Amino acid sequence: MSAYHVPVMLKECLDGLNLKPDGVYVDVTFGGGGHSRAILEHLTTGKLYAFDQDADAKAESKLIDSKNFTFIEANFRSIKQYLRLFGVKKVDGILADLGISSHQIDTPERGFSTRFDAELDMRMNQTADITAKNIVNEYSVEQLHKILGMYGEIQNARTAAQAIYTARLNKSIDTINDLKNTLQKFTPRGKENKYFAQVFQALRIEVNQEMAVLEEFLQQTPEVLDINGRLVVMSYHSLEDRLVKNFIRSGKFGGEVEKDFFGNDLKPLEAVNRKAIEASEEERQQNPRARSAKLRIAERLK
């Protein structure tokens, strides 16, 4: 397995996809290719299409030499459009391992980790225009308050937003340490690491439009999946998991399931697992990233 990224709940993801040797599958978050490589091992005449917008992931994909494999350098918010370009109308399974890869976290200059000092970047697509530095230095207090509260779920979001705004009046906040120093006195005692992780999560979600991307992707999955096709989604924070759970439950992101004239549920997918699957204690010990992972599996029945 590549050291680039250790895939979380690999067996559970593969079981969830219900792989067939001649099936057509999509890994919408290729990353280091851990899940993709494992899927390919189960295919004979089947096909795997993998999406990623990260240049490092593209380089990693070139290490896979298989006629069954196609790498698509694109954001998975456009899954239907790109699959059509490759002549694919229906697939047997879609896997989405959301969030960031171990490689992205462990590469200091990408600016994803609180462990290193680097420029505030956080772009998954390194050609994108907006970085975390832009957000921290250009967003209004109201905008900062909103994303820190909504995406970071921190208690003192307004105070933190005001502190960032006040600090940048004197000097631009350009690096990870600049930001941490700005917020240091507002962090809860003994919970500094968790606090900064939540602040960074908020900025990363905003930089990469992660919630909008996830919504757009989920809405396309029923149309892309064949009958009995499986959707397997692994999320790492409650905001993502809630969206996935609601969509599987009702085909929408909020509200009740619609019913037809006869009282039958009008929803495109059916949950395979009633509750989210979590990593084993052993895996959680070996791979810290697995601790917050929640896996949901759904099937298109009609």
C-alpha positions as CSV (number, residue, x, y, z in Angstrom):
1,M,0.0,0.0,0.0
2,S,1.3,3.5,-0.9
3,A,2.7,5.5,2.0
4,Y,0.9,8.5,0.4
5,H,-2.4,7.7,2.2
6,V,-3.6,4.9,4.4
7,P,-7.2,4.2,3.4
8,V,-9.7,4.1,6.2
9,M,-12.0,1.1,6.6
10,L,-10.8,-0.4,3.4
11,K,-12.5,-3.8,3.8
12,E,-15.8,-2.1,4.9
13,C,-15.7,0.1,1.8
14,L,-15.1,-2.8,-0.6
15,D,-17.8,-4.9,1.1
16,G,-20.2,-1.9,0.8
17,L,-19.5,-1.6,-3.0
18,N,-20.6,-5.2,-3.4
19,L,-17.9,-5.6,-6.2
20,K,-18.5,-7.6,-9.3
21,P,-15.5,-8.6,-11.5
22,D,-17.2,-7.1,-14.6
23,G,-18.7,-4.0,-12.9
24,V,-18.1,-0.3,-13.5
25,Y,-17.1,1.7,-10.5
26,V,-16.1,5.2,-9.6
27,D,-13.7,6.4,-6.9
28,V,-14.4,10.1,-6.7
29,T,-11.6,10.9,-4.2
30,F,-8.5,9.1,-5.6
31,G,-6.0,10.7,-3.3
32,G,-3.1,8.2,-2.9
33,G,-5.1,5.5,-4.7
34,G,-5.4,3.1,-1.8
35,H,-9.1,2.4,-2.3
36,S,-8.7,2.4,-6.1
37,R,-5.9,-0.2,-6.1
38,A,-8.0,-2.5,-3.9
39,I,-11.0,-2.1,-6.2
40,L,-8.9,-2.9,-9.2
41,E,-7.7,-6.2,-7.6
42,H,-11.4,-7.4,-7.7
43,L,-12.0,-6.5,-11.4
44,T,-11.4,-8.7,-14.4
45,T,-13.2,-7.0,-17.3
46,G,-14.7,-4.3,-15.1
47,K,-13.7,-0.6,-15.2
48,L,-12.7,1.9,-12.5
49,Y,-12.9,5.7,-13.1
50,A,-11.1,7.8,-10.5
51,F,-11.6,11.5,-9.9
52,D,-9.2,13.9,-8.3
53,Q,-8.3,17.6,-8.8
54,D,-5.0,17.5,-6.9
55,A,-1.8,17.5,-9.0
56,D,-0.1,15.2,-6.4
57,A,-2.9,12.7,-6.8
58,K,-2.6,12.8,-10.6
59,A,1.1,12.0,-10.3
60,E,0.3,9.1,-7.9
61,S,-2.3,7.8,-10.4
62,K,0.4,7.3,-13.1
63,L,1.9,4.5,-10.9
64,I,-1.2,2.4,-11.7
65,D,-0.7,0.4,-14.8
66,S,-4.0,-1.2,-15.7
67,K,-6.2,-1.2,-18.8
68,N,-9.2,-1.2,-16.4
69,F,-8.3,2.1,-14.9
70,T,-9.0,5.7,-16.0
71,F,-8.0,8.8,-14.1
72,I,-10.1,11.9,-14.5
73,E,-8.5,15.2,-13.4
74,A,-11.6,17.0,-12.2
75,N,-13.7,17.8,-9.2
76,F,-16.3,15.2,-8.4
77,R,-19.0,17.8,-8.3
78,S,-19.1,17.2,-12.1
79,I,-19.3,13.4,-11.9
80,K,-22.2,13.0,-14.4
81,Q,-20.7,15.3,-17.0
82,Y,-17.3,13.7,-17.0
83,L,-18.5,10.1,-17.0
84,R,-20.6,11.0,-20.0
85,L,-17.5,12.3,-21.7
86,F,-16.0,8.8,-21.3
87,G,-19.2,7.2,-22.6
88,V,-20.3,6.0,-19.2
89,K,-24.0,6.4,-18.4
90,K,-24.5,4.0,-15.5
91,V,-22.2,2.5,-12.9
92,D,-22.4,-0.3,-10.3
93,G,-20.8,1.6,-7.5
94,I,-19.5,5.0,-6.3
95,L,-17.1,5.5,-3.5
96,A,-16.4,8.8,-1.8
97,D,-13.8,9.1,0.9
98,L,-14.3,12.7,1.9
99,G,-11.9,15.2,3.5
100,I,-8.2,15.4,3.1
101,S,-5.6,12.7,2.5
102,S,-2.7,11.9,4.9
103,H,-0.4,13.2,2.2
104,Q,-2.1,16.6,2.1
105,I,-1.9,16.9,5.8
106,D,1.7,15.8,6.0
107,T,2.9,18.2,3.3
108,P,3.7,21.4,5.2
109,E,3.6,23.8,2.3
110,R,0.0,22.8,1.5
111,G,-1.0,24.6,4.7
112,F,-3.6,22.0,5.9
113,S,-2.0,21.1,9.2
114,T,-1.7,23.0,12.4
115,R,1.5,21.1,13.1
116,F,3.7,23.0,10.7
117,D,4.3,26.7,9.8
118,A,3.6,27.5,6.2
119,E,1.6,29.9,4.1
120,L,-2.2,29.7,4.7
121,D,-3.2,27.8,1.5
122,M,-5.5,24.7,2.0
123,R,-6.4,24.4,-1.7
124,M,-7.2,20.8,-2.8
125,N,-7.0,22.1,-6.4
126,Q,-3.7,24.0,-6.4
127,T,-4.7,26.1,-9.5
128,A,-7.8,27.5,-7.7
129,D,-7.9,31.3,-7.0
130,I,-9.0,31.4,-3.4
131,T,-6.6,30.4,-0.6
132,A,-7.1,30.4,3.2
133,K,-4.9,33.5,3.3
134,N,-7.4,35.3,1.0
135,I,-10.3,34.4,3.4
136,V,-8.5,35.4,6.6
137,N,-7.4,38.7,5.2
138,E,-10.3,39.7,2.9
139,Y,-13.6,38.3,4.4
140,S,-15.7,40.6,6.5
141,V,-16.2,40.0,10.2
142,E,-19.7,38.7,9.4
143,Q,-18.4,36.3,6.8
144,L,-15.7,35.0,9.1
145,H,-18.2,34.6,12.0
146,K,-20.5,32.6,9.8
147,I,-17.9,30.1,8.5
148,L,-16.1,29.7,11.9
149,G,-19.5,29.0,13.5
150,M,-21.1,26.9,10.8
151,Y,-18.1,24.9,9.5
152,G,-15.8,25.0,12.5
153,E,-18.6,24.7,15.1
154,I,-16.5,26.8,17.6
155,Q,-18.3,28.4,20.5
156,N,-16.6,31.8,20.3
157,A,-16.9,32.3,16.5
158,R,-17.8,36.0,16.7
159,T,-14.9,36.8,19.1
160,A,-12.5,34.9,16.9
161,A,-13.7,36.6,13.7
162,Q,-13.3,40.0,15.4
163,A,-9.8,39.1,16.6
164,I,-8.7,38.1,13.1
165,Y,-10.2,41.4,11.7
166,T,-8.5,43.6,14.3
167,A,-5.1,41.8,13.9
168,R,-5.0,42.1,10.1
169,L,-5.5,45.9,10.4
170,N,-1.9,46.1,11.6
171,K,-0.3,43.3,9.7
172,S,-1.5,40.7,7.1
173,I,-2.1,37.2,8.5
174,D,-0.1,35.2,6.0
175,T,1.0,32.0,7.8
176,I,-0.3,29.3,10.0
177,N,1.6,30.6,13.0
178,D,0.3,34.2,12.3
179,L,-3.2,32.8,12.6
180,K,-2.5,30.7,15.6
181,N,-0.8,33.6,17.4
182,T,-3.8,35.8,16.6
183,L,-6.3,33.3,18.2
184,Q,-4.0,31.9,20.9
185,K,-5.6,33.8,23.9
186,F,-9.1,32.8,22.8
187,T,-8.5,29.1,22.8
188,P,-10.1,27.0,25.6
189,R,-7.5,25.9,28.1
190,G,-6.3,22.4,27.5
191,K,-8.2,22.1,24.2
192,E,-5.9,24.2,22.0
193,N,-5.3,21.5,19.5
194,K,-8.9,20.7,19.0
195,Y,-9.8,24.4,18.7
196,F,-7.2,25.1,16.0
197,A,-8.3,21.9,14.2
198,Q,-11.9,23.3,14.1
199,V,-10.7,26.7,12.8
200,F,-8.7,25.0,10.1
201,Q,-11.6,22.7,9.2
202,A,-13.8,25.8,8.7
203,L,-11.3,27.5,6.5
204,R,-10.6,24.4,4.4
205,I,-14.3,23.8,3.8
206,E,-14.7,27.4,2.7
207,V,-11.6,27.4,0.4
208,N,-12.7,24.2,-1.3
209,Q,-16.5,24.7,-1.2
210,E,-16.7,21.3,0.3
211,M,-20.4,21.4,1.4
212,A,-21.6,22.7,-1.9
213,V,-19.5,20.1,-3.8
214,L,-20.9,17.3,-1.6
215,E,-24.5,18.4,-2.2
216,E,-24.0,18.7,-6.0
217,F,-22.4,15.2,-6.1
218,L,-25.0,13.5,-4.0
219,Q,-27.9,14.9,-6.1
220,Q,-26.3,13.3,-9.2
221,T,-25.7,9.8,-7.8
222,P,-29.2,8.3,-8.3
223,E,-29.0,9.2,-12.0
224,V,-25.5,7.8,-12.4
225,L,-26.1,4.6,-10.4
226,D,-27.6,1.6,-12.2
227,I,-30.4,-0.4,-10.5
228,N,-28.9,-2.2,-7.4
229,G,-25.8,0.1,-7.7
230,R,-24.2,1.1,-4.4
231,L,-23.2,4.5,-3.0
232,V,-20.5,4.3,-0.3
233,V,-19.6,7.5,1.5
234,M,-17.1,8.0,4.3
235,S,-17.2,11.3,6.1
236,Y,-15.1,12.8,8.9
237,H,-17.2,15.5,10.6
238,S,-20.9,15.8,11.5
239,L,-21.7,18.4,8.9
240,E,-20.8,16.0,6.0
241,D,-22.4,13.0,7.7
242,R,-25.6,14.8,8.3
243,L,-25.9,15.7,4.6
244,V,-25.2,12.2,3.6
245,K,-27.6,10.7,6.1
246,N,-30.4,13.0,5.1
247,F,-29.9,12.5,1.4
248,I,-30.0,8.7,1.8
249,R,-33.0,8.9,4.1
250,S,-35.1,11.2,2.0
251,G,-33.4,12.2,-1.3
252,K,-33.2,15.7,0.1
253,F,-30.9,17.5,2.6
254,G,-33.7,18.4,5.0
255,G,-37.4,17.7,5.6
256,E,-39.5,14.6,5.5
257,V,-39.6,11.9,2.8
258,E,-42.1,12.7,0.1
259,K,-44.8,10.0,-0.6
260,D,-46.8,9.2,-3.7
261,F,-50.6,8.9,-3.9
262,F,-50.4,5.4,-2.5
263,G,-48.2,6.3,0.5
264,N,-45.0,4.9,-0.9
265,D,-41.8,6.7,-0.2
266,L,-40.5,8.8,-3.1
267,K,-36.7,8.5,-2.5
268,P,-34.0,7.4,-4.9
269,L,-31.8,5.4,-2.5
270,E,-32.3,2.9,0.3
271,A,-29.9,2.7,3.2
272,V,-28.0,-0.6,3.4
273,N,-26.8,0.1,7.0
274,R,-29.2,1.7,9.4
275,K,-26.5,3.3,11.5
276,A,-23.2,4.7,10.3
277,I,-20.3,2.1,10.4
278,E,-17.3,3.1,12.5
279,A,-13.7,1.8,12.4
280,S,-12.7,-0.9,14.7
281,E,-10.8,0.0,17.9
282,E,-7.6,-1.6,16.4
283,E,-7.8,0.5,13.3
284,R,-8.5,3.6,15.4
285,Q,-5.3,3.0,17.3
286,Q,-3.2,2.4,14.2
287,N,-4.7,5.2,12.1
288,P,-5.7,8.4,13.9
289,R,-7.7,9.5,10.9
290,A,-10.1,6.6,11.4
291,R,-11.3,7.9,14.8
292,S,-13.8,10.3,13.4
293,A,-14.8,8.4,10.2
294,K,-18.4,7.4,9.6
295,L,-19.3,5.1,6.7
296,R,-22.8,5.1,5.1
297,I,-23.9,2.7,2.3
298,A,-27.0,3.0,0.1
299,E,-28.4,1.2,-2.9
300,R,-30.5,2.4,-5.8
301,L,-33.5,0.0,-5.9
302,K,-35.4,1.4,-8.8
